[in-house]
């Protein structure tokens, strides 16, 4: 399948490498607002057609679009891809508000022959299934969890210097919840289901978005606490509590070093691919090449639940984005 990309940062390079390693994709087109940016990307990867006009890009002979633009543009570009007869793989967060989610869902219903996936990489990591199965098998003992993902952003120094990087701006839906918290919401919903009540306590920067924050998700078994941040780094593990036994693992975007301690101690980690995007790329390749609409529908259903919770969390704060509806 001919792959077109929107966005030329490091994560796009990583995805292209993982996608081409499956043997199902070949990079065919690169879109950037700046010719020189796209040319640099092509020079660093391999030859592909360059577009600085988005309409021309969508009209080009590509089959799948990978979207890694600023957050607030994801949904609109995914809808445009569907209308142009392309499949869409959208970097997280797939949407930034409930209005975008409804619009994307409607577009998918109007163009059922083309699939939309959110690139939530940890969902396809084998350790995600290991933890999900463990939670299901020990559900009666479950009393709560703490899920962490905080990493000092490479763009934060620029923000402190007075610049306006997208990831720390309300212009395109930036902030810790959207960029890192979405990983924790994904695993919480994937393992525990939909919460009964949510609240988010953000550390709001002067720009108007959250540099870090703490979220609480209430379930019938207890509370799940989410710790997230882009202005600090933590090595604190993520943990799920089962009374005398605790299941521990790394950040929710990585899910490494899965083990139990307490009454029982054992390693549950499965081997991980060298590329963090290899498993998701393999999933997308199989679903698209085999036309597995059920796989796409199941993945989208989880994404819908996740972004319903994301919208509910932000609704408990004063954080507003320029892309929000009036």
C-alpha positions in Angstrom: 0.0 0.0 0.0 1.2 3.5 -0.8 1.6 5.5 2.3 1.3 9.3 2.6 2.3 11.2 5.7 1.3 14.4 7.3 3.9 15.7 9.8 7.6 15.2 9.6 8.9 14.9 13.2 10.8 12.1 14.8 7.6 10.0 15.5 6.8 10.0 11.8 10.2 8.7 11.0 9.7 5.9 13.5 6.3 5.0 12.1 7.5 4.9 8.5 10.3 2.6 9.5 8.0 0.3 11.4 5.3 0.4 8.6 7.8 -0.4 5.8 9.3 -3.2 7.9 5.9 -5.0 7.7 6.3 -5.3 4.0 2.8 -3.9 3.5 3.6 -0.2 3.1 5.9 1.9 1.1 6.3 5.7 1.6 5.0 7.5 -1.5 4.0 11.0 -0.4 5.0 13.6 2.2 3.0 16.7 3.1 4.5 19.7 4.9 3.6 23.4 4.8 7.3 24.0 4.0 9.1 22.5 1.0 12.4 22.5 2.8 11.0 20.6 5.7 9.5 17.9 3.5 12.7 17.7 1.5 14.8 17.2 4.6 12.4 14.4 5.7 12.7 12.7 2.3 16.5 13.0 2.3 16.6 11.4 5.7 14.3 8.5 4.7 14.0 7.8 1.0 12.5 9.2 -2.1 8.8 10.2 -2.1 6.7 12.8 -3.7 6.6 16.1 -1.8 3.4 18.2 -1.4 2.9 21.6 0.2 -0.8 21.8 -0.9 -3.0 19.5 1.2 -5.7 19.1 -1.4 -3.1 18.0 -3.9 -1.7 15.6 -1.3 -5.1 14.0 -0.7 -5.7 13.7 -4.5 -2.4 11.9 -5.0 -2.3 8.1 -5.6 -1.9 7.0 -2.0 -3.9 4.4 -0.2 -3.2 5.2 3.5 -2.5 8.5 5.3 -0.6 8.6 8.5 -1.5 11.8 10.4 1.0 13.3 12.9 0.2 17.0 12.6 -0.7 19.2 15.7 -3.4 17.6 17.8 -6.3 19.9 16.9 -5.9 19.1 13.2 -6.1 15.3 13.5 -9.8 14.9 13.2 -10.3 17.2 10.3 -7.5 15.7 8.3 -8.7 12.2 9.0 -12.2 13.2 7.7 -10.5 14.7 4.6 -8.6 11.5 4.0 -11.8 9.4 4.1 -13.5 11.8 1.7 -10.5 11.4 -0.6 -10.9 7.6 -0.6 -8.0 6.9 1.8 -7.6 4.9 5.0 -6.3 7.0 7.9 -4.0 6.1 10.8 -4.1 9.0 13.2 -1.6 9.8 15.9 -3.0 10.2 19.4 -5.0 12.0 20.3 -7.3 11.2 17.4 -9.6 14.0 18.4 -9.5 16.8 21.0 -13.2 17.2 21.9 -16.6 15.4 21.7 -17.6 17.5 18.6 -14.6 16.3 16.6 -15.3 12.7 17.8 -18.9 12.9 16.5 -17.8 14.4 13.2 -15.2 11.7 12.7 -17.7 8.9 13.6 -20.2 10.3 11.1 -17.6 10.5 8.3 -16.6 6.9 9.0 -20.2 5.9 8.7 -20.5 7.8 5.4 -17.3 6.1 4.0 -17.5 2.5 5.3 -15.0 1.1 2.8 -12.2 3.0 4.4 -10.8 2.5 7.9 -9.7 4.9 10.6 -7.2 3.8 13.3 -5.8 5.7 16.3 -2.1 5.1 16.7 -2.3 4.2 20.4 0.8 2.0 20.3 0.7 0.5 23.8 -2.7 -1.2 23.0 -0.9 -3.5 20.5 2.1 -4.2 22.9 1.8 -7.9 24.1 2.1 -6.7 27.7 -1.2 -4.8 27.2 -3.0 -8.1 26.8 -1.0 -9.7 29.6 -2.1 -7.0 32.1 -5.7 -7.1 30.7 -5.9 -10.9 31.3 -4.4 -10.6 34.8 -6.9 -7.9 35.8 -9.8 -10.0 34.4 -8.6 -13.1 36.3 -8.2 -11.2 39.6 -11.1 -8.7 39.3 -12.6 -9.8 42.6 -9.5 -8.7 44.5 -9.0 -5.4 42.6 -9.1 -2.3 44.8 -7.5 0.5 42.7 -4.5 1.6 40.5 -2.0 4.4 40.0 -1.1 4.9 36.3 1.8 7.2 35.5 3.4 8.8 32.4 5.4 12.0 33.0 8.3 12.9 30.7 10.0 16.3 30.5 9.2 17.6 27.0 12.0 18.5 24.5 9.8 21.5 23.7 9.4 22.8 27.3 12.6 24.8 27.4 11.4 26.6 24.3 8.2 27.4 26.0 10.0 28.7 29.1 12.1 30.9 26.7 8.9 32.6 25.5 8.3 30.6 22.4 4.9 29.0 21.6 5.4 25.4 20.7 2.2 23.6 19.6 2.3 21.1 22.4 2.1 23.8 25.0 -0.5 25.9 23.3 -4.3 25.9 23.2 -4.2 26.7 19.5 -4.1 23.1 18.5 -5.0 21.2 21.7 -1.8 20.8 23.5 -1.0 19.9 27.1 -0.2 16.9 29.3 -3.6 15.3 29.3 -3.8 15.3 25.5 -0.3 14.3 24.8 0.5 11.8 27.6 -2.6 11.4 29.7 -4.3 9.8 26.7 -2.0 6.7 27.2 -3.2 6.3 30.7 -6.9 6.8 29.8 -6.4 4.1 27.1 -5.1 1.5 29.4 -7.6 2.4 32.2 -10.6 2.0 29.8 -9.1 -1.0 28.1 -8.5 -2.9 31.4 -11.2 -1.6 33.7 -14.0 -0.4 31.4 -15.7 3.0 31.6 -15.5 4.9 34.9 -18.5 6.0 36.8 -17.1 9.5 37.5 -14.0 11.5 36.5 -12.2 14.6 37.6 -9.0 16.3 36.5 -6.8 18.6 38.5 -4.4 20.3 36.2 -1.4 22.4 36.7 -2.3 25.1 34.1 0.5 27.0 32.5 0.3 30.7 31.5 -0.3 29.6 27.9 -3.7 28.1 29.1 -2.9 24.3 28.8 -1.8 21.9 31.5 1.9 21.2 32.0 1.0 18.4 34.4 -2.0 17.1 36.4 -3.7 14.4 38.4 -6.9 12.7 37.3 -9.2 10.4 39.3 -11.4 7.8 37.7 -14.0 6.3 40.0 -15.1 2.7 39.5 -17.2 0.3 41.5 -14.1 -1.4 42.9 -12.3 1.9 43.9 -10.3 4.7 42.3 -7.8 4.8 39.5 -5.4 7.7 39.7 -3.6 9.0 36.7 -0.4 11.0 37.1 0.8 12.9 33.9 3.3 15.6 33.1 5.3 17.2 30.4 7.2 19.6 32.6 8.8 16.9 34.8 10.0 13.3 34.6 9.2 10.4 36.9 10.6 6.9 37.3 7.6 6.0 39.6 6.0 2.7 38.4 2.5 2.2 37.4 0.7 -0.1 39.8 -2.6 -2.0 40.1 -3.6 -3.1 43.6 -5.1 -6.5 44.4 -4.9 -6.4 48.2 -1.8 -8.5 49.2 -0.5 -8.5 45.6 0.4 -5.6 43.4 1.0 -5.7 39.7 3.7 -3.2 38.6 4.9 -2.0 35.3 6.5 1.0 33.6 4.9 4.1 32.1 1.5 3.6 30.5 3.0 4.5 27.1 5.6 1.8 27.4 4.3 -1.0 29.6 7.7 -2.6 30.2 8.9 -4.7 33.2 5.6 -6.2 34.1 5.8 -8.1 37.5 3.9 -8.8 40.7 5.1 -8.3 44.2 3.7 -8.8 47.7 2.1 -12.1 48.4 3.3 -13.4 45.0 6.3 -12.3 43.0 6.7 -13.2 39.4 7.7 -11.6 36.1 4.9 -11.4 33.5 6.7 -9.4 30.8 6.5 -10.6 27.2 9.3 -9.9 24.7 9.0 -6.5 23.2 9.8 -5.5 19.6 12.9 -3.3 19.0 10.7 -0.6 17.5 7.9 0.7 19.8 5.7 1.0 16.8 6.3 -2.4 15.3 3.3 -4.1 16.9 0.8 -1.4 15.9 2.2 -1.2 12.4 1.8 -5.0 12.1 -1.8 -4.8 13.3 -2.7 -2.0 10.9 -1.0 -3.8 8.0 -3.0 -7.0 8.7 -6.3 -5.2 9.1 -5.9 -3.2 5.9 -4.5 -5.9 3.7 -7.2 -8.4 4.7 -10.0 -5.9 4.8 -10.7 -6.8 8.5 -13.5 -4.2 9.2 -14.3 -5.9 12.5 -10.8 -5.3 13.8 -11.1 -1.7 12.7 -14.5 -1.3 14.3 -13.3 -2.8 17.6 -10.3 -0.5 17.7 -12.5 2.5 16.9 -15.0 1.5 19.6 -12.3 1.6 22.2 -11.0 4.9 20.9 -14.5 6.3 21.2 -14.7 5.3 24.8 -11.3 6.7 25.5 -12.1 10.1 24.0 -15.5 10.3 25.7 -13.5 10.0 29.0 -10.9 12.5 27.8 -13.7 15.0 27.0 -15.3 14.4 30.3 -12.0 15.0 32.1 -11.3 18.3 30.3 -14.9 19.4 31.0 -14.0 19.4 34.8 -11.4 22.1 34.1 -11.2 25.5 32.6 -8.9 24.3 29.8 -10.2 25.4 26.4 -8.7 25.0 23.0 -9.0 27.3 19.9 -10.4 24.3 18.0 -13.3 23.8 20.4 -16.8 24.6 19.0 -18.2 28.0 19.9 
